[in-house]
Amino acid sequence: MDFGKNVRKERKQKNLTLEELAERSKVSKSMLSMIERGEKTPTITIASQIAEALDTTISHLLGEQKKSEIIVTRSNQRLIYKDETSGFERHLLSPSFPAKGVEFILNIIPPYKETGSFPPHKQGVEEYIYVAKGKLQVELGNLPDCYILEEGDSIYFQADLTHRFINLSDEECHYFLIIHS
């Protein structure tokens, strides 16, 4: 996986030291160093914290970006991030163009597992979710209510608050996510 190499490349392009990235991302300097050297694969939560701190996306950190206007992404070529701890999978279904500000993603959560908490995105970032299979609990920031979505349900929210997703069923939960920034 090129994630670590791309974190290092992005950090250096932004003239950040490991200490500065550690402070911004709230990920230890030693963990960042191991990730950059490819010795450690971060959880999806830590990968999110790093991407937010670098003002980019996980998808951008997963692979080089293509420049053509028509891009076909074959199923065997898509960027997939798998959290080895939880089994959570993130499949990038669209090209990653941080400047265009849209990502189309398929997330898969194993039975009775969760994503962990994602850090807040920057002000103005929106998320749209559609549940294709299973039952998904959505927790947003410190709001007292959580939202239970079943197959066919969708939700929209401003993503400038922490958010977490939990599979409440005994089968995989598949949900499509659009991140618009």
Backbone as JSON Lines, residues from 0, in Angstrom:
{"i":0,"aa":"M","n":[0.85,-1.18,0.0],"ca":[0.0,0.0,0.0],"c":[0.89,1.24,0.0]}
{"i":1,"aa":"D","n":[0.54,2.23,-0.81],"ca":[1.31,3.46,-0.92],"c":[0.91,4.51,0.1]}
{"i":2,"aa":"F","n":[0.01,4.17,1.01],"ca":[-0.51,5.15,1.96],"c":[0.61,5.87,2.7]}
{"i":3,"aa":"G","n":[1.52,5.11,3.3],"ca":[2.61,5.7,4.08],"c":[3.51,6.6,3.25]}
{"i":4,"aa":"K","n":[3.88,6.13,2.04],"ca":[4.72,6.94,1.15],"c":[4.02,8.25,0.79]}
{"i":5,"aa":"N","n":[2.72,8.15,0.54],"ca":[1.96,9.33,0.15],"c":[1.76,10.29,1.33]}
{"i":6,"aa":"V","n":[1.66,9.75,2.55],"ca":[1.59,10.62,3.73],"c":[2.89,11.42,3.83]}
{"i":7,"aa":"R","n":[4.01,10.72,3.7],"ca":[5.32,11.4,3.77],"c":[5.44,12.47,2.68]}
{"i":8,"aa":"K","n":[5.07,12.1,1.44],"ca":[5.15,13.02,0.32],"c":[4.29,14.26,0.57]}
{"i":9,"aa":"E","n":[3.05,14.06,1.02],"ca":[2.13,15.17,1.29],"c":[2.64,16.03,2.45]}
{"i":10,"aa":"R","n":[3.17,15.39,3.49],"ca":[3.7,16.12,4.65],"c":[4.86,17.01,4.22]}
{"i":11,"aa":"K","n":[5.77,16.45,3.41],"ca":[6.93,17.21,2.96],"c":[6.52,18.35,2.02]}
{"i":12,"aa":"Q","n":[5.52,18.11,1.15],"ca":[5.04,19.17,0.26],"c":[4.46,20.34,1.05]}
{"i":13,"aa":"K","n":[3.9,20.04,2.21],"ca":[3.3,21.08,3.05],"c":[4.32,21.62,4.07]}
{"i":14,"aa":"N","n":[5.59,21.18,3.93],"ca":[6.67,21.62,4.82],"c":[6.35,21.41,6.29]}
{"i":15,"aa":"L","n":[5.81,20.22,6.61],"ca":[5.49,19.88,7.99],"c":[6.52,18.88,8.52]}
{"i":16,"aa":"T","n":[6.9,19.05,9.76],"ca":[7.74,18.04,10.41],"c":[6.83,16.94,10.94]}
{"i":17,"aa":"L","n":[7.42,15.82,11.31],"ca":[6.63,14.75,11.94],"c":[5.96,15.27,13.21]}
{"i":18,"aa":"E","n":[6.67,16.1,13.97],"ca":[6.11,16.66,15.2],"c":[4.88,17.51,14.91]}
{"i":19,"aa":"E","n":[4.96,18.33,13.87],"ca":[3.84,19.19,13.51],"c":[2.64,18.37,13.05]}
{"i":20,"aa":"L","n":[2.89,17.34,12.25],"ca":[1.79,16.48,11.81],"c":[1.2,15.72,12.99]}
{"i":21,"aa":"A","n":[2.05,15.28,13.91],"ca":[1.57,14.58,15.1],"c":[0.64,15.49,15.91]}
{"i":22,"aa":"E","n":[1.04,16.74,16.06],"ca":[0.22,17.69,16.82],"c":[-1.11,17.95,16.13]}
{"i":23,"aa":"R","n":[-1.07,18.15,14.81],"ca":[-2.3,18.43,14.04],"c":[-3.25,17.24,14.02]}
{"i":24,"aa":"S","n":[-2.68,16.03,13.86],"ca":[-3.51,14.83,13.67],"c":[-3.87,14.13,14.96]}
{"i":25,"aa":"K","n":[-3.16,14.48,16.04],"ca":[-3.33,13.79,17.33],"c":[-2.96,12.3,17.22]}
{"i":26,"aa":"V","n":[-1.98,12.03,16.34],"ca":[-1.4,10.7,16.17],"c":[0.06,10.83,16.58]}
{"i":27,"aa":"S","n":[0.56,9.9,17.37],"ca":[1.92,10.03,17.9],"c":[2.96,10.07,16.77]}
{"i":28,"aa":"K","n":[4.06,10.76,17.07],"ca":[5.15,10.88,16.11],"c":[5.69,9.49,15.74]}
{"i":29,"aa":"S","n":[5.81,8.61,16.74],"ca":[6.35,7.27,16.46],"c":[5.4,6.48,15.56]}
{"i":30,"aa":"M","n":[4.09,6.6,15.77],"ca":[3.11,5.91,14.91],"c":[3.19,6.47,13.49]}
{"i":31,"aa":"L","n":[3.25,7.8,13.36],"ca":[3.36,8.41,12.03],"c":[4.62,7.94,11.31]}
{"i":32,"aa":"S","n":[5.71,7.86,12.03],"ca":[6.97,7.41,11.45],"c":[6.85,5.97,10.94]}
{"i":33,"aa":"M","n":[6.23,5.09,11.73],"ca":[6.04,3.69,11.31],"c":[5.12,3.61,10.1]}
{"i":34,"aa":"I","n":[4.07,4.45,10.07],"ca":[3.16,4.47,8.92],"c":[3.9,4.92,7.67]}
{"i":35,"aa":"E","n":[4.67,5.99,7.79],"ca":[5.41,6.5,6.63],"c":[6.42,5.49,6.09]}
{"i":36,"aa":"R","n":[7.01,4.7,6.97],"ca":[7.99,3.69,6.54],"c":[7.31,2.41,6.06]}
{"i":37,"aa":"G","n":[5.98,2.33,6.16],"ca":[5.25,1.15,5.73],"c":[5.29,0.01,6.72]}
{"i":38,"aa":"E","n":[5.72,0.29,7.94],"ca":[5.81,-0.75,8.96],"c":[4.48,-0.97,9.68]}
{"i":39,"aa":"K","n":[3.58,-0.03,9.56],"ca":[2.31,-0.09,10.28],"c":[1.2,0.4,9.36]}
{"i":40,"aa":"T","n":[0.07,-0.31,9.35],"ca":[-1.11,0.13,8.62],"c":[-2.07,0.74,9.64]}
{"i":41,"aa":"P","n":[-2.44,2.0,9.44],"ca":[-3.3,2.65,10.43],"c":[-4.74,2.15,10.36]}
{"i":42,"aa":"T","n":[-5.46,2.29,11.47],"ca":[-6.89,2.02,11.45],"c":[-7.54,3.1,10.58]}
{"i":43,"aa":"I","n":[-8.78,2.9,10.21],"ca":[-9.49,3.88,9.39],"c":[-9.61,5.21,10.13]}
{"i":44,"aa":"T","n":[-9.76,5.17,11.45],"ca":[-9.88,6.39,12.24],"c":[-8.58,7.18,12.2]}
{"i":45,"aa":"I","n":[-7.47,6.5,12.39],"ca":[-6.17,7.18,12.36],"c":[-5.87,7.7,10.95]}
{"i":46,"aa":"A","n":[-6.21,6.91,9.93],"ca":[-6.02,7.37,8.54],"c":[-6.82,8.65,8.3]}
{"i":47,"aa":"S","n":[-8.03,8.71,8.85],"ca":[-8.87,9.92,8.72],"c":[-8.25,11.11,9.41]}
{"i":48,"aa":"Q","n":[-7.72,10.89,10.6],"ca":[-7.09,11.97,11.36],"c":[-5.9,12.53,10.58]}
{"i":49,"aa":"I","n":[-5.11,11.66,9.98],"ca":[-3.94,12.07,9.21],"c":[-4.39,12.86,7.98]}
{"i":50,"aa":"A","n":[-5.39,12.34,7.25],"ca":[-5.88,13.02,6.06],"c":[-6.41,14.41,6.4]}
{"i":51,"aa":"E","n":[-7.19,14.51,7.45],"ca":[-7.73,15.82,7.87],"c":[-6.59,16.78,8.22]}
{"i":52,"aa":"A","n":[-5.59,16.28,8.94],"ca":[-4.46,17.12,9.35],"c":[-3.66,17.61,8.14]}
{"i":53,"aa":"L","n":[-3.64,16.82,7.07],"ca":[-2.93,17.2,5.85],"c":[-3.83,17.95,4.87]}
{"i":54,"aa":"D","n":[-5.08,18.18,5.27],"ca":[-6.04,18.9,4.44],"c":[-6.24,18.2,3.09]}
{"i":55,"aa":"T","n":[-6.41,16.87,3.16],"ca":[-6.64,16.07,1.96],"c":[-7.61,14.95,2.31]}
{"i":56,"aa":"T","n":[-7.71,13.96,1.46],"ca":[-8.63,12.84,1.68],"c":[-7.84,11.54,1.84]}
{"i":57,"aa":"I","n":[-8.49,10.55,2.44],"ca":[-7.88,9.22,2.54],"c":[-7.61,8.69,1.13]}
{"i":58,"aa":"S","n":[-8.57,8.88,0.25],"ca":[-8.43,8.38,-1.13],"c":[-7.2,8.96,-1.8]}
{"i":59,"aa":"H","n":[-6.96,10.25,-1.59],"ca":[-5.78,10.89,-2.19],"c":[-4.51,10.25,-1.64]}
{"i":60,"aa":"L","n":[-4.51,9.92,-0.35],"ca":[-3.33,9.32,0.27],"c":[-3.15,7.85,-0.12]}
{"i":61,"aa":"L","n":[-4.2,7.23,-0.64],"ca":[-4.11,5.82,-1.03],"c":[-3.46,5.61,-2.39]}
{"i":62,"aa":"G","n":[-3.49,6.62,-3.27],"ca":[-2.92,6.38,-4.59],"c":[-2.76,7.62,-5.42]}
{"i":63,"aa":"E","n":[-1.97,7.48,-6.46],"ca":[-1.74,8.59,-7.38],"c":[-3.02,8.93,-8.11]}
{"i":64,"aa":"Q","n":[-3.16,10.18,-8.44],"ca":[-4.37,10.68,-9.07],"c":[-4.21,10.7,-10.59]}
{"i":65,"aa":"K","n":[-5.27,10.33,-11.26],"ca":[-5.27,10.36,-12.72],"c":[-5.76,11.71,-13.18]}
{"i":66,"aa":"K","n":[-5.31,12.15,-14.36],"ca":[-5.6,13.49,-14.83],"c":[-6.6,13.56,-15.98]}
{"i":67,"aa":"S","n":[-6.99,12.44,-16.58],"ca":[-7.88,12.51,-17.74],"c":[-9.3,12.85,-17.32]}
{"i":68,"aa":"E","n":[-10.1,13.31,-18.26],"ca":[-11.47,13.71,-17.98],"c":[-12.43,12.53,-17.97]}
{"i":69,"aa":"I","n":[-12.09,11.45,-18.66],"ca":[-12.92,10.25,-18.65],"c":[-12.1,9.15,-18.0]}
{"i":70,"aa":"I","n":[-12.6,8.67,-16.9],"ca":[-11.85,7.67,-16.15],"c":[-12.77,6.49,-15.84]}
{"i":71,"aa":"V","n":[-12.35,5.32,-16.23],"ca":[-13.07,4.09,-15.9],"c":[-12.27,3.41,-14.81]}
{"i":72,"aa":"T","n":[-12.94,3.09,-13.72],"ca":[-12.29,2.37,-12.63],"c":[-12.86,0.96,-12.6]}
{"i":73,"aa":"R","n":[-12.04,0.0,-12.96],"ca":[-12.47,-1.4,-12.96],"c":[-12.54,-1.9,-11.51]}
{"i":74,"aa":"S","n":[-13.42,-2.84,-11.26],"ca":[-13.61,-3.33,-9.88],"c":[-12.32,-3.88,-9.29]}
{"i":75,"aa":"N","n":[-11.46,-4.46,-10.12],"ca":[-10.21,-5.01,-9.6],"c":[-9.11,-3.97,-9.48]}
{"i":76,"aa":"Q","n":[-9.41,-2.71,-9.85],"ca":[-8.41,-1.65,-9.79],"c":[-8.76,-0.58,-8.76]}
{"i":77,"aa":"R","n":[-9.93,-0.68,-8.14],"ca":[-10.33,0.38,-7.21],"c":[-9.46,0.37,-5.97]}
{"i":78,"aa":"L","n":[-9.33,1.54,-5.37],"ca":[-8.58,1.67,-4.13],"c":[-9.43,1.16,-2.97]}
{"i":79,"aa":"I","n":[-8.9,0.19,-2.26],"ca":[-9.62,-0.4,-1.13],"c":[-8.77,-0.25,0.11]}
{"i":80,"aa":"Y","n":[-9.39,0.25,1.15],"ca":[-8.72,0.36,2.45],"c":[-9.43,-0.6,3.38]}
{"i":81,"aa":"K","n":[-8.67,-1.51,3.99],"ca":[-9.27,-2.47,4.92],"c":[-8.64,-2.29,6.29]}
{"i":82,"aa":"D","n":[-9.48,-2.05,7.27],"ca":[-9.05,-1.92,8.66],"c":[-8.93,-3.34,9.21]}
{"i":83,"aa":"E","n":[-7.71,-3.8,9.42],"ca":[-7.48,-5.18,9.86],"c":[-8.06,-5.45,11.24]}
{"i":84,"aa":"T","n":[-8.2,-4.42,12.06],"ca":[-8.73,-4.6,13.42],"c":[-10.22,-4.91,13.39]}
{"i":85,"aa":"S","n":[-10.99,-4.12,12.65],"ca":[-12.46,-4.27,12.66],"c":[-13.01,-5.03,11.46]}
{"i":86,"aa":"G","n":[-12.23,-5.13,10.39],"ca":[-12.73,-5.74,9.16],"c":[-13.45,-4.75,8.26]}
{"i":87,"aa":"F","n":[-13.58,-3.5,8.69],"ca":[-14.24,-2.45,7.91],"c":[-13.5,-2.25,6.59]}
{"i":88,"aa":"E","n":[-14.26,-2.11,5.5],"ca":[-13.66,-1.88,4.19],"c":[-14.21,-0.6,3.58]}
{"i":89,"aa":"R","n":[-13.33,0.16,2.94],"ca":[-13.68,1.41,2.25],"c":[-13.23,1.27,0.8]}
{"i":90,"aa":"H","n":[-14.19,1.23,-0.12],"ca":[-13.91,1.08,-1.55],"c":[-14.16,2.41,-2.24]}
{"i":91,"aa":"L","n":[-13.13,3.0,-2.81],"ca":[-13.3,4.23,-3.56],"c":[-13.86,3.87,-4.93]}
{"i":92,"aa":"L","n":[-15.07,4.36,-5.23],"ca":[-15.74,4.03,-6.48],"c":[-15.53,5.1,-7.55]}
{"i":93,"aa":"S","n":[-15.03,6.25,-7.15],"ca":[-14.79,7.34,-8.09],"c":[-13.31,7.7,-8.09]}
{"i":94,"aa":"P","n":[-12.88,8.42,-9.12],"ca":[-11.52,8.93,-9.06],"c":[-11.42,9.92,-7.89]}
{"i":95,"aa":"S","n":[-10.26,10.06,-7.34],"ca":[-10.07,11.0,-6.25],"c":[-9.48,12.29,-6.79]}
{"i":96,"aa":"F","n":[-10.28,13.32,-6.78],"ca":[-9.84,14.65,-7.2],"c":[-10.1,15.6,-6.05]}
{"i":97,"aa":"P","n":[-9.15,15.76,-5.13],"ca":[-9.38,16.65,-3.99],"c":[-9.82,18.04,-4.4]}
{"i":98,"aa":"A","n":[-9.33,18.55,-5.51],"ca":[-9.7,19.9,-5.93],"c":[-11.16,19.97,-6.38]}
{"i":99,"aa":"K","n":[-11.71,18.86,-6.88],"ca":[-13.11,18.85,-7.31],"c":[-14.04,18.63,-6.14]}
{"i":100,"aa":"G","n":[-13.55,18.05,-5.06],"ca":[-14.31,17.97,-3.83],"c":[-15.41,16.95,-3.74]}
{"i":101,"aa":"V","n":[-15.38,15.88,-4.55],"ca":[-16.41,14.84,-4.44],"c":[-15.74,13.47,-4.43]}
{"i":102,"aa":"E","n":[-16.19,12.64,-3.48],"ca":[-15.74,11.26,-3.44],"c":[-16.98,10.37,-3.35]}
{"i":103,"aa":"F","n":[-16.98,9.27,-4.11],"ca":[-18.06,8.29,-4.08],"c":[-17.46,7.0,-3.54]}
{"i":104,"aa":"I","n":[-18.01,6.49,-2.44],"ca":[-17.38,5.41,-1.68],"c":[-18.41,4.35,-1.32]}
{"i":105,"aa":"L","n":[-17.99,3.09,-1.33],"ca":[-18.78,1.99,-0.78],"c":[-18.09,1.55,0.49]}
{"i":106,"aa":"N","n":[-18.79,1.62,1.62],"ca":[-18.25,1.15,2.88],"c":[-18.94,-0.15,3.26]}
{"i":107,"aa":"I","n":[-18.17,-1.09,3.78],"ca":[-18.71,-2.39,4.21],"c":[-18.28,-2.61,5.65]}
{"i":108,"aa":"I","n":[-19.27,-2.81,6.52],"ca":[-18.98,-3.07,7.94],"c":[-19.42,-4.5,8.25]}
{"i":109,"aa":"P","n":[-18.54,-5.32,8.82],"ca":[-18.91,-6.69,9.2],"c":[-20.03,-6.68,10.25]}
{"i":110,"aa":"P","n":[-20.7,-7.83,10.43],"ca":[-21.78,-7.91,11.41],"c":[-21.35,-7.43,12.8]}
{"i":111,"aa":"Y","n":[-22.18,-6.6,13.39],"ca":[-22.01,-6.09,14.75],"c":[-20.67,-5.39,14.99]}
{"i":112,"aa":"K","n":[-20.08,-4.84,13.95],"ca":[-18.83,-4.09,14.08],"c":[-19.12,-2.61,13.8]}
{"i":113,"aa":"E","n":[-18.09,-1.78,13.92],"ca":[-18.26,-0.34,13.7],"c":[-17.04,0.23,13.01]}
{"i":114,"aa":"T","n":[-17.18,1.48,12.59],"ca":[-16.08,2.16,11.91],"c":[-15.1,2.78,12.88]}
{"i":115,"aa":"G","n":[-15.54,3.04,14.11],"ca":[-14.77,3.89,15.01],"c":[-15.16,5.32,14.7]}
{"i":116,"aa":"S","n":[-14.72,6.27,15.5],"ca":[-15.11,7.67,15.32],"c":[-14.22,8.35,14.28]}
{"i":117,"aa":"F","n":[-14.86,8.99,13.32],"ca":[-14.15,9.8,12.34],"c":[-14.04,11.22,12.88]}
{"i":118,"aa":"P","n":[-12.92,11.88,12.68],"ca":[-12.78,13.27,13.15],"c":[-13.65,14.2,12.31]}
{"i":119,"aa":"P","n":[-13.95,15.38,12.83],"ca":[-14.73,16.33,12.05],"c":[-13.98,16.74,10.78]}
{"i":120,"aa":"H","n":[-14.73,16.89,9.7],"ca":[-14.16,17.47,8.48],"c":[-14.15,18.98,8.66]}
{"i":121,"aa":"K","n":[-13.58,19.66,7.72],"ca":[-13.59,21.12,7.75],"c":[-15.01,21.65,7.52]}
{"i":122,"aa":"Q","n":[-15.26,22.86,7.95],"ca":[-16.56,23.52,7.77],"c":[-16.96,23.46,6.3]}
{"i":123,"aa":"G","n":[-18.2,23.11,6.02],"ca":[-18.71,23.07,4.65],"c":[-18.69,21.71,4.0]}
{"i":124,"aa":"V","n":[-18.03,20.71,4.6],"ca":[-18.0,19.36,4.03],"c":[-19.33,18.67,4.36]}
{"i":125,"aa":"E","n":[-19.93,18.05,3.35],"ca":[-21.21,17.37,3.51],"c":[-21.04,15.89,3.22]}
{"i":126,"aa":"E","n":[-21.83,15.07,3.9],"ca":[-21.84,13.64,3.62],"c":[-23.27,13.19,3.32]}
{"i":127,"aa":"Y","n":[-23.38,12.35,2.31],"ca":[-24.65,11.76,1.91],"c":[-24.46,10.25,2.02]}
{"i":128,"aa":"I","n":[-25.39,9.57,2.68],"ca":[-25.26,8.12,2.88],"c":[-26.54,7.43,2.42]}
{"i":129,"aa":"Y","n":[-26.37,6.3,1.74],"ca":[-27.48,5.45,1.33],"c":[-27.15,4.03,1.75]}
{"i":130,"aa":"V","n":[-28.04,3.4,2.51],"ca":[-27.83,2.03,2.98],"c":[-28.38,1.06,1.92]}
{"i":131,"aa":"A","n":[-27.49,0.27,1.33],"ca":[-27.88,-0.69,0.3],"c":[-28.2,-2.06,0.9]}
{"i":132,"aa":"K","n":[-27.59,-2.36,2.07],"ca":[-27.78,-3.67,2.68],"c":[-27.52,-3.55,4.18]}
{"i":133,"aa":"G","n":[-28.37,-4.15,4.99],"ca":[-28.14,-4.19,6.42],"c":[-28.84,-3.08,7.18]}
{"i":134,"aa":"K","n":[-28.37,-2.87,8.41],"ca":[-28.96,-1.89,9.33],"c":[-27.82,-1.08,9.95]}
{"i":135,"aa":"L","n":[-27.86,0.24,9.78],"ca":[-26.76,1.11,10.16],"c":[-27.2,2.11,11.22]}
{"i":136,"aa":"Q","n":[-26.42,2.19,12.29],"ca":[-26.63,3.24,13.29],"c":[-25.63,4.35,13.02]}
{"i":137,"aa":"V","n":[-26.14,5.59,12.97],"ca":[-25.32,6.76,12.69],"c":[-25.3,7.63,13.93]}
{"i":138,"aa":"E","n":[-24.11,7.91,14.43],"ca":[-23.94,8.78,15.59],"c":[-23.18,10.02,15.14]}
{"i":139,"aa":"L","n":[-23.75,11.19,15.43],"ca":[-23.17,12.45,14.97],"c":[-22.81,13.34,16.16]}
{"i":140,"aa":"G","n":[-21.52,13.61,16.32],"ca":[-21.05,14.5,17.37],"c":[-21.59,14.15,18.73]}
{"i":141,"aa":"N","n":[-21.95,15.17,19.47],"ca":[-22.5,14.98,20.81],"c":[-24.03,15.05,20.8]}
{"i":142,"aa":"L","n":[-24.63,14.9,19.63],"ca":[-26.09,14.97,19.55],"c":[-26.69,13.82,20.36]}
{"i":143,"aa":"P","n":[-27.76,14.08,21.08],"ca":[-28.34,13.03,21.93],"c":[-28.98,11.9,21.13]}
{"i":144,"aa":"D","n":[-29.45,12.21,19.93],"ca":[-30.11,11.19,19.11],"c":[-29.11,10.5,18.2]}
{"i":145,"aa":"C","n":[-29.33,9.22,17.98],"ca":[-28.61,8.53,16.92],"c":[-29.66,8.16,15.88]}
{"i":146,"aa":"Y","n":[-29.24,7.82,14.72],"ca":[-30.16,7.55,13.63],"c":[-29.97,6.12,13.17]}
{"i":147,"aa":"I","n":[-31.07,5.37,13.1],"ca":[-31.04,3.99,12.64],"c":[-31.55,3.97,11.21]}
{"i":148,"aa":"L","n":[-30.7,3.51,10.3],"ca":[-31.06,3.44,8.89],"c":[-31.14,1.99,8.46]}
{"i":149,"aa":"E","n":[-32.19,1.66,7.73],"ca":[-32.35,0.32,7.2],"c":[-32.16,0.36,5.69]}
{"i":150,"aa":"E","n":[-32.13,-0.8,5.08],"ca":[-31.94,-0.9,3.64],"c":[-32.87,0.06,2.91]}
{"i":151,"aa":"G","n":[-32.3,0.87,2.03],"ca":[-33.08,1.83,1.25],"c":[-33.17,3.22,1.88]}
{"i":152,"aa":"D","n":[-32.78,3.36,3.15],"ca":[-32.81,4.66,3.82],"c":[-31.56,5.46,3.49]}
{"i":153,"aa":"S","n":[-31.68,6.78,3.65],"ca":[-30.52,7.64,3.43],"c":[-30.5,8.76,4.46]}
{"i":154,"aa":"I","n":[-29.35,9.4,4.58],"ca":[-29.17,10.52,5.51],"c":[-28.18,11.5,4.91]}
{"i":155,"aa":"Y","n":[-28.37,12.76,5.24],"ca":[-27.46,13.82,4.84],"c":[-27.07,14.57,6.11]}
{"i":156,"aa":"F","n":[-25.81,15.01,6.21],"ca":[-25.4,15.83,7.35],"c":[-24.16,16.64,7.01]}
{"i":157,"aa":"Q","n":[-24.03,17.76,7.71],"ca":[-22.81,18.56,7.66],"c":[-21.77,17.78,8.46]}
{"i":158,"aa":"A","n":[-20.63,17.48,7.87],"ca":[-19.68,16.55,8.49],"c":[-18.58,17.25,9.29]}
{"i":159,"aa":"D","n":[-18.88,18.43,9.8],"ca":[-17.88,19.15,10.61],"c":[-18.02,18.8,12.1]}
{"i":160,"aa":"L","n":[-18.43,17.56,12.35],"ca":[-18.51,17.04,13.71],"c":[-18.07,15.58,13.67]}
{"i":161,"aa":"T","n":[-17.67,15.02,14.81],"ca":[-17.27,13.61,14.81],"c":[-18.46,12.77,14.36]}
{"i":162,"aa":"H","n":[-18.17,11.65,13.73],"ca":[-19.24,10.77,13.28],"c":[-18.76,9.32,13.33]}
{"i":163,"aa":"R","n":[-19.71,8.43,13.64],"ca":[-19.39,7.02,13.81],"c":[-20.55,6.2,13.25]}
{"i":164,"aa":"F","n":[-20.22,5.04,12.68],"ca":[-21.22,4.18,12.05],"c":[-21.1,2.77,12.62]}
{"i":165,"aa":"I","n":[-22.24,2.18,12.96],"ca":[-22.27,0.86,13.61],"c":[-23.23,-0.04,12.84]}
{"i":166,"aa":"N","n":[-22.79,-1.26,12.54],"ca":[-23.65,-2.26,11.91],"c":[-24.43,-2.95,13.01]}
{"i":167,"aa":"L","n":[-25.75,-2.84,12.99],"ca":[-26.6,-3.43,14.02],"c":[-27.15,-4.79,13.63]}
{"i":168,"aa":"S","n":[-26.69,-5.36,12.52],"ca":[-27.26,-6.62,12.06],"c":[-26.25,-7.75,12.02]}
{"i":169,"aa":"D","n":[-26.77,-8.96,11.8],"ca":[-25.91,-10.15,11.75],"c":[-25.42,-10.44,10.34]}
{"i":170,"aa":"E","n":[-25.54,-9.46,9.44],"ca":[-24.98,-9.57,8.09],"c":[-24.16,-8.31,7.83]}
{"i":171,"aa":"E","n":[-23.34,-8.36,6.79],"ca":[-22.56,-7.17,6.44],"c":[-23.51,-6.01,6.16]}
{"i":172,"aa":"C","n":[-23.08,-4.82,6.52],"ca":[-23.82,-3.61,6.16],"c":[-23.03,-2.92,5.04]}
{"i":173,"aa":"H","n":[-23.72,-2.66,3.93],"ca":[-23.12,-1.97,2.79],"c":[-23.8,-0.62,2.67]}
{"i":174,"aa":"Y","n":[-23.01,0.43,2.71],"ca":[-23.61,1.75,2.49],"c":[-22.72,2.58,1.57]}
{"i":175,"aa":"F","n":[-23.41,3.34,0.72],"ca":[-22.73,4.22,-0.21],"c":[-22.6,5.59,0.45]}
{"i":176,"aa":"L","n":[-21.45,6.19,0.28],"ca":[-21.14,7.47,0.89],"c":[-20.64,8.43,-0.19]}
{"i":177,"aa":"I","n":[-21.2,9.61,-0.2],"ca":[-20.67,10.68,-1.03],"c":[-20.19,11.76,-0.08]}
{"i":178,"aa":"I","n":[-18.91,12.11,-0.22],"ca":[-18.34,13.21,0.56],"c":[-18.19,14.38,-0.4]}
{"i":179,"aa":"H","n":[-18.83,15.47,-0.08],"ca":[-18.77,16.66,-0.93],"c":[-18.11,17.78,-0.17]}
{"i":180,"aa":"S","n":[-16.99,18.26,-0.68],"ca":[-16.29,19.36,-0.02],"c":[-16.07,20.46,-1.01]}
